[in-house]
Amino acid sequence: MQGYEGEISRLSELLNHKQQEIDDWRRKYGQQSLVEDLRKSASQLLDFESRVSLLSTEIERLNSMIRLRNEEIENLKQRVNKQEVIISDLR
């Protein structure tokens, strides 16, 4: 009976030790996973920043085109008004 109790005690200690190893690996894996997630997030952030930069440039280009078109419209309006005045004077 003494032998069985010793064996049970030894196996119980071994089980506790193995459980501790499992917990250690879980913590280590969890930290590694966190580091990998942070790296992925940093990479995504760089991609987003690059895309924002490209989109900002495109917005500036389009706004410039809009300003030019608005100026063109104003110039055409002025020409039309001048032509209307000339036509009105000719009547």
PDB file of N, CA, C and O in Angstrom:
ATOM      1  N   MET A   1       0.817  -1.178   0.000  1.00  0.00           N
ATOM      2  CA  MET A   1       0.000   0.000   0.000  1.00  0.00           C
ATOM      3  C   MET A   1       0.871   1.256   0.000  1.00  0.00           C
ATOM      4  O   MET A   1       0.557   2.232  -0.682  1.00  0.00           O
ATOM      5  N   GLN A   2       1.954   1.233   0.757  1.00  0.00           N
ATOM      6  CA  GLN A   2       2.886   2.356   0.837  1.00  0.00           C
ATOM      7  C   GLN A   2       3.451   2.672  -0.542  1.00  0.00           C
ATOM      8  O   GLN A   2       3.627   3.841  -0.886  1.00  0.00           O
ATOM      9  N   GLY A   3       3.737   1.643  -1.333  1.00  0.00           N
ATOM     10  CA  GLY A   3       4.284   1.815  -2.672  1.00  0.00           C
ATOM     11  C   GLY A   3       3.311   2.529  -3.587  1.00  0.00           C
ATOM     12  O   GLY A   3       3.696   3.371  -4.398  1.00  0.00           O
ATOM     13  N   TYR A   4       2.039   2.177  -3.442  1.00  0.00           N
ATOM     14  CA  TYR A   4       1.032   2.826  -4.288  1.00  0.00           C
ATOM     15  C   TYR A   4       0.865   4.293  -3.925  1.00  0.00           C
ATOM     16  O   TYR A   4       0.717   5.152  -4.794  1.00  0.00           O
ATOM     17  N   GLU A   5       0.893   4.560  -2.628  1.00  0.00           N
ATOM     18  CA  GLU A   5       0.751   5.953  -2.193  1.00  0.00           C
ATOM     19  C   GLU A   5       1.935   6.786  -2.667  1.00  0.00           C
ATOM     20  O   GLU A   5       1.756   7.939  -3.058  1.00  0.00           O
ATOM     21  N   GLY A   6       3.114   6.236  -2.640  1.00  0.00           N
ATOM     22  CA  GLY A   6       4.307   6.932  -3.135  1.00  0.00           C
ATOM     23  C   GLY A   6       4.209   7.177  -4.632  1.00  0.00           C
ATOM     24  O   GLY A   6       4.546   8.252  -5.127  1.00  0.00           O
ATOM     25  N   GLU A   7       3.732   6.141  -5.353  1.00  0.00           N
ATOM     26  CA  GLU A   7       3.582   6.257  -6.799  1.00  0.00           C
ATOM     27  C   GLU A   7       2.515   7.301  -7.141  1.00  0.00           C
ATOM     28  O   GLU A   7       2.679   8.092  -8.070  1.00  0.00           O
ATOM     29  N   ILE A   8       1.423   7.288  -6.373  1.00  0.00           N
ATOM     30  CA  ILE A   8       0.355   8.274  -6.596  1.00  0.00           C
ATOM     31  C   ILE A   8       0.885   9.684  -6.331  1.00  0.00           C
ATOM     32  O   ILE A   8       0.590  10.612  -7.085  1.00  0.00           O
ATOM     33  N   SER A   9       1.648   9.839  -5.285  1.00  0.00           N
ATOM     34  CA  SER A   9       2.223  11.132  -4.942  1.00  0.00           C
ATOM     35  C   SER A   9       3.194  11.604  -6.033  1.00  0.00           C
ATOM     36  O   SER A   9       3.174  12.766  -6.437  1.00  0.00           O
ATOM     37  N   ARG A  10       4.043  10.680  -6.499  1.00  0.00           N
ATOM     38  CA  ARG A  10       5.020  11.001  -7.544  1.00  0.00           C
ATOM     39  C   ARG A  10       4.298  11.399  -8.832  1.00  0.00           C
ATOM     40  O   ARG A  10       4.657  12.390  -9.467  1.00  0.00           O
ATOM     41  N   LEU A  11       3.280  10.625  -9.217  1.00  0.00           N
ATOM     42  CA  LEU A  11       2.530  10.920 -10.431  1.00  0.00           C
ATOM     43  C   LEU A  11       1.742  12.225 -10.304  1.00  0.00           C
ATOM     44  O   LEU A  11       1.588  12.959 -11.280  1.00  0.00           O
ATOM     45  N   SER A  12       1.248  12.507  -9.111  1.00  0.00           N
ATOM     46  CA  SER A  12       0.534  13.743  -8.860  1.00  0.00           C
ATOM     47  C   SER A  12       1.476  14.943  -9.021  1.00  0.00           C
ATOM     48  O   SER A  12       1.106  15.952  -9.621  1.00  0.00           O
ATOM     49  N   GLU A  13       2.685  14.824  -8.486  1.00  0.00           N
ATOM     50  CA  GLU A  13       3.683  15.884  -8.636  1.00  0.00           C
ATOM     51  C   GLU A  13       4.070  16.051 -10.108  1.00  0.00           C
ATOM     52  O   GLU A  13       4.210  17.172 -10.597  1.00  0.00           O
ATOM     53  N   LEU A  14       4.239  14.932 -10.804  1.00  0.00           N
ATOM     54  CA  LEU A  14       4.576  14.975 -12.227  1.00  0.00           C
ATOM     55  C   LEU A  14       3.445  15.656 -13.016  1.00  0.00           C
ATOM     56  O   LEU A  14       3.700  16.467 -13.906  1.00  0.00           O
ATOM     57  N   LEU A  15       2.208  15.318 -12.678  1.00  0.00           N
ATOM     58  CA  LEU A  15       1.052  15.930 -13.327  1.00  0.00           C
ATOM     59  C   LEU A  15       1.031  17.443 -13.085  1.00  0.00           C
ATOM     60  O   LEU A  15       0.783  18.222 -14.005  1.00  0.00           O
ATOM     61  N   ASN A  16       1.292  17.848 -11.838  1.00  0.00           N
ATOM     62  CA  ASN A  16       1.333  19.278 -11.513  1.00  0.00           C
ATOM     63  C   ASN A  16       2.441  19.987 -12.294  1.00  0.00           C
ATOM     64  O   ASN A  16       2.252  21.093 -12.799  1.00  0.00           O
ATOM     65  N   HIS A  17       3.596  19.329 -12.383  1.00  0.00           N
ATOM     66  CA  HIS A  17       4.718  19.895 -13.131  1.00  0.00           C
ATOM     67  C   HIS A  17       4.365  20.061 -14.612  1.00  0.00           C
ATOM     68  O   HIS A  17       4.654  21.096 -15.213  1.00  0.00           O
ATOM     69  N   LYS A  18       3.744  19.040 -15.191  1.00  0.00           N
ATOM     70  CA  LYS A  18       3.369  19.087 -16.600  1.00  0.00           C
ATOM     71  C   LYS A  18       2.296  20.157 -16.830  1.00  0.00           C
ATOM     72  O   LYS A  18       2.300  20.831 -17.859  1.00  0.00           O
ATOM     73  N   GLN A  19       1.394  20.307 -15.886  1.00  0.00           N
ATOM     74  CA  GLN A  19       0.371  21.352 -15.990  1.00  0.00           C
ATOM     75  C   GLN A  19       1.027  22.730 -15.959  1.00  0.00           C
ATOM     76  O   GLN A  19       0.630  23.638 -16.688  1.00  0.00           O
ATOM     77  N   GLN A  20       2.049  22.870 -15.090  1.00  0.00           N
ATOM     78  CA  GLN A  20       2.786  24.134 -15.031  1.00  0.00           C
ATOM     79  C   GLN A  20       3.489  24.408 -16.360  1.00  0.00           C
ATOM     80  O   GLN A  20       3.507  25.546 -16.828  1.00  0.00           O
ATOM     81  N   GLU A  21       4.068  23.372 -16.968  1.00  0.00           N
ATOM     82  CA  GLU A  21       4.712  23.524 -18.275  1.00  0.00           C
ATOM     83  C   GLU A  21       3.694  23.968 -19.332  1.00  0.00           C
ATOM     84  O   GLU A  21       3.971  24.845 -20.150  1.00  0.00           O
ATOM     85  N   ILE A  22       2.535  23.355 -19.296  1.00  0.00           N
ATOM     86  CA  ILE A  22       1.469  23.729 -20.246  1.00  0.00           C
ATOM     87  C   ILE A  22       1.087  25.196 -20.055  1.00  0.00           C
ATOM     88  O   ILE A  22       0.942  25.936 -21.029  1.00  0.00           O
ATOM     89  N   ASP A  23       0.924  25.612 -18.805  1.00  0.00           N
ATOM     90  CA  ASP A  23       0.575  27.006 -18.526  1.00  0.00           C
ATOM     91  C   ASP A  23       1.667  27.957 -19.003  1.00  0.00           C
ATOM     92  O   ASP A  23       1.380  29.019 -19.556  1.00  0.00           O
ATOM     93  N   ASP A  24       2.928  27.563 -18.784  1.00  0.00           N
ATOM     94  CA  ASP A  24       4.053  28.381 -19.253  1.00  0.00           C
ATOM     95  C   ASP A  24       4.030  28.520 -20.775  1.00  0.00           C
ATOM     96  O   ASP A  24       4.230  29.613 -21.304  1.00  0.00           O
ATOM     97  N   TRP A  25       3.787  27.415 -21.474  1.00  0.00           N
ATOM     98  CA  TRP A  25       3.728  27.456 -22.942  1.00  0.00           C
ATOM     99  C   TRP A  25       2.561  28.304 -23.424  1.00  0.00           C
ATOM    100  O   TRP A  25       2.674  29.034 -24.410  1.00  0.00           O
ATOM    101  N   ARG A  26       1.458  28.201 -22.730  1.00  0.00           N
ATOM    102  CA  ARG A  26       0.303  29.027 -23.113  1.00  0.00           C
ATOM    103  C   ARG A  26       0.610  30.512 -22.967  1.00  0.00           C
ATOM    104  O   ARG A  26       0.264  31.312 -23.836  1.00  0.00           O
ATOM    105  N   ARG A  27       1.265  30.878 -21.859  1.00  0.00           N
ATOM    106  CA  ARG A  27       1.641  32.278 -21.651  1.00  0.00           C
ATOM    107  C   ARG A  27       2.624  32.727 -22.733  1.00  0.00           C
ATOM    108  O   ARG A  27       2.484  33.803 -23.314  1.00  0.00           O
ATOM    109  N   LYS A  28       3.610  31.886 -22.988  1.00  0.00           N
ATOM    110  CA  LYS A  28       4.619  32.219 -23.998  1.00  0.00           C
ATOM    111  C   LYS A  28       3.971  32.347 -25.374  1.00  0.00           C
ATOM    112  O   LYS A  28       4.264  33.297 -26.100  1.00  0.00           O
ATOM    113  N   TYR A  29       3.111  31.426 -25.741  1.00  0.00           N
ATOM    114  CA  TYR A  29       2.439  31.485 -27.034  1.00  0.00           C
ATOM    115  C   TYR A  29       1.543  32.713 -27.110  1.00  0.00           C
ATOM    116  O   TYR A  29       1.467  33.377 -28.144  1.00  0.00           O
ATOM    117  N   GLY A  30       0.874  33.005 -26.017  1.00  0.00           N
ATOM    118  CA  GLY A  30      -0.006  34.170 -25.977  1.00  0.00           C
ATOM    119  C   GLY A  30       0.777  35.458 -26.195  1.00  0.00           C
ATOM    120  O   GLY A  30       0.314  36.350 -26.906  1.00  0.00           O
ATOM    121  N   GLN A  31       1.949  35.565 -25.595  1.00  0.00           N
ATOM    122  CA  GLN A  31       2.791  36.739 -25.789  1.00  0.00           C
ATOM    123  C   GLN A  31       3.292  36.807 -27.225  1.00  0.00           C
ATOM    124  O   GLN A  31       3.313  37.881 -27.827  1.00  0.00           O
ATOM    125  N   GLN A  32       3.691  35.673 -27.770  1.00  0.00           N
ATOM    126  CA  GLN A  32       4.180  35.641 -29.144  1.00  0.00           C
ATOM    127  C   GLN A  32       3.060  36.009 -30.102  1.00  0.00           C
ATOM    128  O   GLN A  32       3.270  36.739 -31.071  1.00  0.00           O
ATOM    129  N   SER A  33       1.880  35.501 -29.821  1.00  0.00           N
ATOM    130  CA  SER A  33       0.728  35.821 -30.656  1.00  0.00           C
ATOM    131  C   SER A  33       0.434  37.321 -30.596  1.00  0.00           C
ATOM    132  O   SER A  33       0.104  37.939 -31.609  1.00  0.00           O
ATOM    133  N   LEU A  34       0.558  37.896 -29.402  1.00  0.00           N
ATOM    134  CA  LEU A  34       0.338  39.325 -29.233  1.00  0.00           C
ATOM    135  C   LEU A  34       1.362  40.123 -30.035  1.00  0.00           C
ATOM    136  O   LEU A  34       1.014  41.115 -30.676  1.00  0.00           O
ATOM    137  N   VAL A  35       2.616  39.696 -30.001  1.00  0.00           N
ATOM    138  CA  VAL A  35       3.668  40.375 -30.764  1.00  0.00           C
ATOM    139  C   VAL A  35       3.373  40.292 -32.254  1.00  0.00           C
ATOM    140  O   VAL A  35       3.524  41.278 -32.975  1.00  0.00           O
ATOM    141  N   GLU A  36       2.953  39.122 -32.719  1.00  0.00           N
ATOM    142  CA  GLU A  36       2.616  38.967 -34.130  1.00  0.00           C
ATOM    143  C   GLU A  36       1.429  39.846 -34.510  1.00  0.00           C
ATOM    144  O   GLU A  36       1.421  40.448 -35.584  1.00  0.00           O
ATOM    145  N   ASP A  37       0.437  39.923 -33.644  1.00  0.00           N
ATOM    146  CA  ASP A  37      -0.718  40.782 -33.898  1.00  0.00           C
ATOM    147  C   ASP A  37      -0.297  42.251 -33.979  1.00  0.00           C
ATOM    148  O   ASP A  37      -0.794  42.996 -34.824  1.00  0.00           O
ATOM    149  N   LEU A  38       0.622  42.667 -33.095  1.00  0.00           N
ATOM    150  CA  LEU A  38       1.110  44.043 -33.119  1.00  0.00           C
ATOM    151  C   LEU A  38       1.871  44.329 -34.408  1.00  0.00           C
ATOM    152  O   LEU A  38       1.735  45.408 -34.984  1.00  0.00           O
ATOM    153  N   ARG A  39       2.661  43.380 -34.856  1.00  0.00           N
ATOM    154  CA  ARG A  39       3.401  43.554 -36.117  1.00  0.00           C
ATOM    155  C   ARG A  39       2.437  43.693 -37.292  1.00  0.00           C
ATOM    156  O   ARG A  39       2.616  44.551 -38.156  1.00  0.00           O
ATOM    157  N   LYS A  40       1.414  42.840 -37.314  1.00  0.00           N
ATOM    158  CA  LYS A  40       0.423  42.921 -38.382  1.00  0.00           C
ATOM    159  C   LYS A  40      -0.296  44.262 -38.339  1.00  0.00           C
ATOM    160  O   LYS A  40      -0.529  44.881 -39.377  1.00  0.00           O
ATOM    161  N   SER A  41      -0.645  44.707 -37.144  1.00  0.00           N
ATOM    162  CA  SER A  41      -1.340  45.987 -37.001  1.00  0.00           C
ATOM    163  C   SER A  41      -0.452  47.138 -37.462  1.00  0.00           C
ATOM    164  O   SER A  41      -0.928  48.067 -38.114  1.00  0.00           O
ATOM    165  N   ALA A  42       0.822  47.082 -37.131  1.00  0.00           N
ATOM    166  CA  ALA A  42       1.753  48.128 -37.562  1.00  0.00           C
ATOM    167  C   ALA A  42       1.867  48.143 -39.081  1.00  0.00           C
ATOM    168  O   ALA A  42       1.905  49.207 -39.698  1.00  0.00           O
ATOM    169  N   SER A  43       1.920  46.972 -39.669  1.00  0.00           N
ATOM    170  CA  SER A  43       1.997  46.872 -41.124  1.00  0.00           C
ATOM    171  C   SER A  43       0.732  47.429 -41.768  1.00  0.00           C
ATOM    172  O   SER A  43       0.803  48.149 -42.764  1.00  0.00           O
ATOM    173  N   GLN A  44      -0.410  47.098 -41.207  1.00  0.00           N
ATOM    174  CA  GLN A  44      -1.684  47.619 -41.726  1.00  0.00           C
ATOM    175  C   GLN A  44      -1.741  49.134 -41.583  1.00  0.00           C
ATOM    176  O   GLN A  44      -2.235  49.833 -42.468  1.00  0.00           O
ATOM    177  N   LEU A  45      -1.237  49.629 -40.476  1.00  0.00           N
ATOM    178  CA  LEU A  45      -1.233  51.072 -40.249  1.00  0.00           C
ATOM    179  C   LEU A  45      -0.399  51.774 -41.323  1.00  0.00           C
ATOM    180  O   LEU A  45      -0.810  52.807 -41.852  1.00  0.00           O
ATOM    181  N   LEU A  46       0.763  51.220 -41.643  1.00  0.00           N
ATOM    182  CA  LEU A  46       1.592  51.797 -42.698  1.00  0.00           C
ATOM    183  C   LEU A  46       0.866  51.774 -44.040  1.00  0.00           C
ATOM    184  O   LEU A  46       0.921  52.739 -44.802  1.00  0.00           O
ATOM    185  N   ASP A  47       0.192  50.670 -44.318  1.00  0.00           N
ATOM    186  CA  ASP A  47      -0.581  50.573 -45.558  1.00  0.00           C
ATOM    187  C   ASP A  47      -1.683  51.626 -45.597  1.00  0.00           C
ATOM    188  O   ASP A  47      -1.890  52.274 -46.622  1.00  0.00           O
ATOM    189  N   PHE A  48      -2.395  51.796 -44.474  1.00  0.00           N
ATOM    190  CA  PHE A  48      -3.469  52.779 -44.412  1.00  0.00           C
ATOM    191  C   PHE A  48      -2.926  54.204 -44.572  1.00  0.00           C
ATOM    192  O   PHE A  48      -3.521  55.032 -45.260  1.00  0.00           O
ATOM    193  N   GLU A  49      -1.792  54.473 -43.927  1.00  0.00           N
ATOM    194  CA  GLU A  49      -1.199  55.803 -44.037  1.00  0.00           C
ATOM    195  C   GLU A  49      -0.805  56.095 -45.481  1.00  0.00           C
ATOM    196  O   GLU A  49      -0.996  57.206 -45.977  1.00  0.00           O
ATOM    197  N   SER A  50      -0.259  55.093 -46.141  1.00  0.00           N
ATOM    198  CA  SER A  50       0.113  55.247 -47.544  1.00  0.00           C
ATOM    199  C   SER A  50      -1.119  55.512 -48.399  1.00  0.00           C
ATOM    200  O   SER A  50      -1.106  56.380 -49.272  1.00  0.00           O
ATOM    201  N   ARG A  51      -2.166  54.771 -48.144  1.00  0.00           N
ATOM    202  CA  ARG A  51      -3.405  54.947 -48.910  1.00  0.00           C
ATOM    203  C   ARG A  51      -4.020  56.323 -48.656  1.00  0.00           C
ATOM    204  O   ARG A  51      -4.508  56.972 -49.581  1.00  0.00           O
ATOM    205  N   VAL A  52      -3.992  56.761 -47.401  1.00  0.00           N
ATOM    206  CA  VAL A  52      -4.512  58.088 -47.067  1.00  0.00           C
ATOM    207  C   VAL A  52      -3.724  59.159 -47.815  1.00  0.00           C
ATOM    208  O   VAL A  52      -4.298  60.124 -48.320  1.00  0.00           O
ATOM    209  N   SER A  53      -2.421  58.983 -47.881  1.00  0.00           N
ATOM    210  CA  SER A  53      -1.580  59.936 -48.599  1.00  0.00           C
ATOM    211  C   SER A  53      -1.952  59.984 -50.081  1.00  0.00           C
ATOM    212  O   SER A  53      -2.081  61.060 -50.664  1.00  0.00           O
ATOM    213  N   LEU A  54      -2.123  58.813 -50.678  1.00  0.00           N
ATOM    214  CA  LEU A  54      -2.514  58.766 -52.088  1.00  0.00           C
ATOM    215  C   LEU A  54      -3.883  59.411 -52.308  1.00  0.00           C
ATOM    216  O   LEU A  54      -4.079  60.165 -53.261  1.00  0.00           O
ATOM    217  N   LEU A  55      -4.816  59.107 -51.421  1.00  0.00           N
ATOM    218  CA  LEU A  55      -6.159  59.674 -51.550  1.00  0.00           C
ATOM    219  C   LEU A  55      -6.147  61.185 -51.340  1.00  0.00           C
ATOM    220  O   LEU A  55      -6.890  61.909 -52.003  1.00  0.00           O
ATOM    221  N   SER A  56      -5.318  61.660 -50.430  1.00  0.00           N
ATOM    222  CA  SER A  56      -5.214  63.102 -50.206  1.00  0.00           C
ATOM    223  C   SER A  56      -4.685  63.798 -51.450  1.00  0.00           C
ATOM    224  O   SER A  56      -5.165  64.867 -51.826  1.00  0.00           O
ATOM    225  N   THR A  57      -3.703  63.191 -52.080  1.00  0.00           N
ATOM    226  CA  THR A  57      -3.162  63.750 -53.322  1.00  0.00           C
ATOM    227  C   THR A  57      -4.229  63.779 -54.406  1.00  0.00           C
ATOM    228  O   THR A  57      -4.353  64.758 -55.142  1.00  0.00           O
ATOM    229  N   GLU A  58      -4.989  62.711 -54.497  1.00  0.00           N
ATOM    230  CA  GLU A  58      -6.058  62.649 -55.496  1.00  0.00           C
ATOM    231  C   GLU A  58      -7.132  63.695 -55.208  1.00  0.00           C
ATOM    232  O   GLU A  58      -7.643  64.321 -56.136  1.00  0.00           O
ATOM    233  N   ILE A  59      -7.475  63.890 -53.956  1.00  0.00           N
ATOM    234  CA  ILE A  59      -8.466  64.904 -53.579  1.00  0.00           C
ATOM    235  C   ILE A  59      -7.968  66.293 -53.967  1.00  0.00           C
ATOM    236  O   ILE A  59      -8.729  67.105 -54.492  1.00  0.00           O
ATOM    237  N   GLU A  60      -6.693  66.564 -53.707  1.00  0.00           N
ATOM    238  CA  GLU A  60      -6.120  67.858 -54.079  1.00  0.00           C
ATOM    239  C   GLU A  60      -6.184  68.061 -55.593  1.00  0.00           C
ATOM    240  O   GLU A  60      -6.519  69.149 -56.061  1.00  0.00           O
ATOM    241  N   ARG A  61      -5.869  67.033 -56.347  1.00  0.00           N
ATOM    242  CA  ARG A  61      -5.913  67.114 -57.804  1.00  0.00           C
ATOM    243  C   ARG A  61      -7.337  67.410 -58.278  1.00  0.00           C
ATOM    244  O   ARG A  61      -7.548  68.272 -59.131  1.00  0.00           O
ATOM    245  N   LEU A  62      -8.306  66.689 -57.720  1.00  0.00           N
ATOM    246  CA  LEU A  62      -9.702  66.891 -58.109  1.00  0.00           C
ATOM    247  C   LEU A  62     -10.202  68.269 -57.701  1.00  0.00           C
ATOM    248  O   LEU A  62     -10.936  68.908 -58.455  1.00  0.00           O
ATOM    249  N   ASN A  63      -9.820  68.730 -56.535  1.00  0.00           N
ATOM    250  CA  ASN A  63     -10.211  70.082 -56.105  1.00  0.00           C
ATOM    251  C   ASN A  63      -9.622  71.136 -57.038  1.00  0.00           C
ATOM    252  O   ASN A  63     -10.274  72.130 -57.356  1.00  0.00           O
ATOM    253  N   SER A  64      -8.407  70.914 -57.465  1.00  0.00           N
ATOM    254  CA  SER A  64      -7.782  71.834 -58.415  1.00  0.00           C
ATOM    255  C   SER A  64      -8.553  71.851 -59.732  1.00  0.00           C
ATOM    256  O   SER A  64      -8.781  72.913 -60.310  1.00  0.00           O
ATOM    257  N   MET A  65      -8.947  70.683 -60.197  1.00  0.00           N
ATOM    258  CA  MET A  65      -9.740  70.610 -61.428  1.00  0.00           C
ATOM    259  C   MET A  65     -11.080  71.333 -61.260  1.00  0.00           C
ATOM    260  O   MET A  65     -11.535  72.025 -62.171  1.00  0.00           O
ATOM    261  N   ILE A  66     -11.698  71.170 -60.108  1.00  0.00           N
ATOM    262  CA  ILE A  66     -12.976  71.843 -59.832  1.00  0.00           C
ATOM    263  C   ILE A  66     -12.776  73.357 -59.848  1.00  0.00           C
ATOM    264  O   ILE A  66     -13.595  74.080 -60.415  1.00  0.00           O
ATOM    265  N   ARG A  67     -11.703  73.842 -59.236  1.00  0.00           N
ATOM    266  CA  ARG A  67     -11.441  75.283 -59.241  1.00  0.00           C
ATOM    267  C   ARG A  67     -11.267  75.793 -60.677  1.00  0.00           C
ATOM    268  O   ARG A  67     -11.801  76.841 -61.040  1.00  0.00           O
ATOM    269  N   LEU A  68     -10.521  75.045 -61.481  1.00  0.00           N
ATOM    270  CA  LEU A  68     -10.327  75.450 -62.875  1.00  0.00           C
ATOM    271  C   LEU A  68     -11.648  75.468 -63.634  1.00  0.00           C
ATOM    272  O   LEU A  68     -11.910  76.396 -64.399  1.00  0.00           O
ATOM    273  N   ARG A  69     -12.473  74.462 -63.432  1.00  0.00           N
ATOM    274  CA  ARG A  69     -13.774  74.412 -64.112  1.00  0.00           C
ATOM    275  C   ARG A  69     -14.673  75.555 -63.650  1.00  0.00           C
ATOM    276  O   ARG A  69     -15.394  76.143 -64.455  1.00  0.00           O
ATOM    277  N   ASN A  70     -14.632  75.867 -62.364  1.00  0.00           N
ATOM    278  CA  ASN A  70     -15.432  76.983 -61.849  1.00  0.00           C
ATOM    279  C   ASN A  70     -14.974  78.306 -62.463  1.00  0.00           C
ATOM    280  O   ASN A  70     -15.794  79.151 -62.823  1.00  0.00           O
ATOM    281  N   GLU A  71     -13.657  78.474 -62.578  1.00  0.00           N
ATOM    282  CA  GLU A  71     -13.132  79.677 -63.222  1.00  0.00           C
ATOM    283  C   GLU A  71     -13.580  79.742 -64.683  1.00  0.00           C
ATOM    284  O   GLU A  71     -13.970  80.798 -65.181  1.00  0.00           O
ATOM    285  N   GLU A  72     -13.517  78.614 -65.345  1.00  0.00           N
ATOM    286  CA  GLU A  72     -13.949  78.546 -66.730  1.00  0.00           C
ATOM    287  C   GLU A  72     -15.435  78.912 -66.854  1.00  0.00           C
ATOM    288  O   GLU A  72     -15.823  79.660 -67.752  1.00  0.00           O
ATOM    289  N   ILE A  73     -16.249  78.386 -65.958  1.00  0.00           N
ATOM    290  CA  ILE A  73     -17.686  78.701 -65.955  1.00  0.00           C
ATOM    291  C   ILE A  73     -17.890  80.199 -65.737  1.00  0.00           C
ATOM    292  O   ILE A  73     -18.692  80.818 -66.436  1.00  0.00           O
ATOM    293  N   GLU A  74     -17.180  80.783 -64.784  1.00  0.00           N
ATOM    294  CA  GLU A  74     -17.309  82.218 -64.520  1.00  0.00           C
ATOM    295  C   GLU A  74     -16.901  83.035 -65.741  1.00  0.00           C
ATOM    296  O   GLU A  74     -17.565  84.012 -66.089  1.00  0.00           O
ATOM    297  N   ASN A  75     -15.813  82.638 -66.387  1.00  0.00           N
ATOM    298  CA  ASN A  75     -15.374  83.340 -67.601  1.00  0.00           C
ATOM    299  C   ASN A  75     -16.432  83.237 -68.700  1.00  0.00           C
ATOM    300  O   ASN A  75     -16.715  84.214 -69.394  1.00  0.00           O
ATOM    301  N   LEU A  76     -17.005  82.057 -68.850  1.00  0.00           N
ATOM    302  CA  LEU A  76     -18.049  81.876 -69.859  1.00  0.00           C
ATOM    303  C   LEU A  76     -19.284  82.696 -69.520  1.00  0.00           C
ATOM    304  O   LEU A  76     -19.911  83.262 -70.414  1.00  0.00           O
ATOM    305  N   LYS A  77     -19.640  82.769 -68.251  1.00  0.00           N
ATOM    306  CA  LYS A  77     -20.777  83.593 -67.832  1.00  0.00           C
ATOM    307  C   LYS A  77     -20.530  85.064 -68.186  1.00  0.00           C
ATOM    308  O   LYS A  77     -21.417  85.755 -68.686  1.00  0.00           O
ATOM    309  N   GLN A  78     -19.309  85.521 -67.916  1.00  0.00           N
ATOM    310  CA  GLN A  78     -18.978  86.911 -68.226  1.00  0.00           C
ATOM    311  C   GLN A  78     -19.061  87.172 -69.737  1.00  0.00           C
ATOM    312  O   GLN A  78     -19.553  88.212 -70.174  1.00  0.00           O
ATOM    313  N   ARG A  79     -18.570  86.208 -70.520  1.00  0.00           N
ATOM    314  CA  ARG A  79     -18.633  86.360 -71.973  1.00  0.00           C
ATOM    315  C   ARG A  79     -20.085  86.408 -72.458  1.00  0.00           C
ATOM    316  O   ARG A  79     -20.455  87.218 -73.307  1.00  0.00           O
ATOM    317  N   VAL A  80     -20.893  85.508 -71.883  1.00  0.00           N
ATOM    318  CA  VAL A  80     -22.305  85.491 -72.257  1.00  0.00           C
ATOM    319  C   VAL A  80     -22.957  86.811 -71.887  1.00  0.00           C
ATOM    320  O   VAL A  80     -23.708  87.373 -72.684  1.00  0.00           O
ATOM    321  N   ASN A  81     -22.685  87.313 -70.699  1.00  0.00           N
ATOM    322  CA  ASN A  81     -23.257  88.601 -70.268  1.00  0.00           C
ATOM    323  C   ASN A  81     -22.832  89.727 -71.211  1.00  0.00           C
ATOM    324  O   ASN A  81     -23.656  90.559 -71.591  1.00  0.00           O
ATOM    325  N   LYS A  82     -21.554  89.760 -71.591  1.00  0.00           N
ATOM    326  CA  LYS A  82     -21.067  90.784 -72.520  1.00  0.00           C
ATOM    327  C   LYS A  82     -21.773  90.659 -73.869  1.00  0.00           C
ATOM    328  O   LYS A  82     -22.155  91.658 -74.480  1.00  0.00           O
ATOM    329  N   GLN A  83     -21.938  89.428 -74.317  1.00  0.00           N
ATOM    330  CA  GLN A  83     -22.621  89.206 -75.598  1.00  0.00           C
ATOM    331  C   GLN A  83     -24.082  89.640 -75.511  1.00  0.00           C
ATOM    332  O   GLN A  83     -24.627  90.198 -76.463  1.00  0.00           O
ATOM    333  N   GLU A  84     -24.701  89.386 -74.385  1.00  0.00           N
ATOM    334  CA  GLU A  84     -26.094  89.803 -74.214  1.00  0.00           C
ATOM    335  C   GLU A  84     -26.212  91.322 -74.226  1.00  0.00           C
ATOM    336  O   GLU A  84     -27.163  91.880 -74.773  1.00  0.00           O
ATOM    337  N   VAL A  85     -25.232  91.981 -73.615  1.00  0.00           N
ATOM    338  CA  VAL A  85     -25.252  93.452 -73.599  1.00  0.00           C
ATOM    339  C   VAL A  85     -25.085  93.976 -75.023  1.00  0.00           C
ATOM    340  O   VAL A  85     -25.782  94.902 -75.436  1.00  0.00           O
ATOM    341  N   ILE A  86     -24.163  93.381 -75.767  1.00  0.00           N
ATOM    342  CA  ILE A  86     -23.939  93.800 -77.156  1.00  0.00           C
ATOM    343  C   ILE A  86     -25.206  93.577 -77.992  1.00  0.00           C
ATOM    344  O   ILE A  86     -25.597  94.447 -78.770  1.00  0.00           O
ATOM    345  N   ILE A  87     -25.835  92.432 -77.834  1.00  0.00           N
ATOM    346  CA  ILE A  87     -27.061  92.138 -78.565  1.00  0.00           C
ATOM    347  C   ILE A  87     -28.162  93.109 -78.176  1.00  0.00           C
ATOM    348  O   ILE A  87     -28.917  93.590 -79.021  1.00  0.00           O
ATOM    349  N   SER A  88     -28.239  93.385 -76.886  1.00  0.00           N
ATOM    350  CA  SER A  88     -29.259  94.319 -76.401  1.00  0.00           C
ATOM    351  C   SER A  88     -29.023  95.707 -76.980  1.00  0.00           C
ATOM    352  O   SER A  88     -29.981  96.387 -77.348  1.00  0.00           O
ATOM    353  N   ASP A  89     -27.786  96.136 -77.068  1.00  0.00           N
ATOM    354  CA  ASP A  89     -27.452  97.451 -77.619  1.00  0.00           C
ATOM    355  C   ASP A  89     -27.748  97.520 -79.108  1.00  0.00           C
ATOM    356  O   ASP A  89     -28.088  98.583 -79.627  1.00  0.00           O
ATOM    357  N   LEU A  90     -27.623  96.415 -79.783  1.00  0.00           N
ATOM    358  CA  LEU A  90     -27.863  96.386 -81.223  1.00  0.00           C
ATOM    359  C   LEU A  90     -29.349  96.453 -81.545  1.00  0.00           C
ATOM    360  O   LEU A  90     -29.688  96.759 -82.689  1.00  0.00           O
ATOM    361  N   ARG A  91     -30.197  96.205 -80.672  1.00  0.00           N
ATOM    362  CA  ARG A  91     -31.653  96.202 -80.912  1.00  0.00           C
ATOM    363  C   ARG A  91     -32.167  97.567 -80.836  1.00  0.00           C
ATOM    364  O   ARG A  91     -33.367  97.785 -81.008  1.00  0.00           O
TER     365      ARG A  91
END
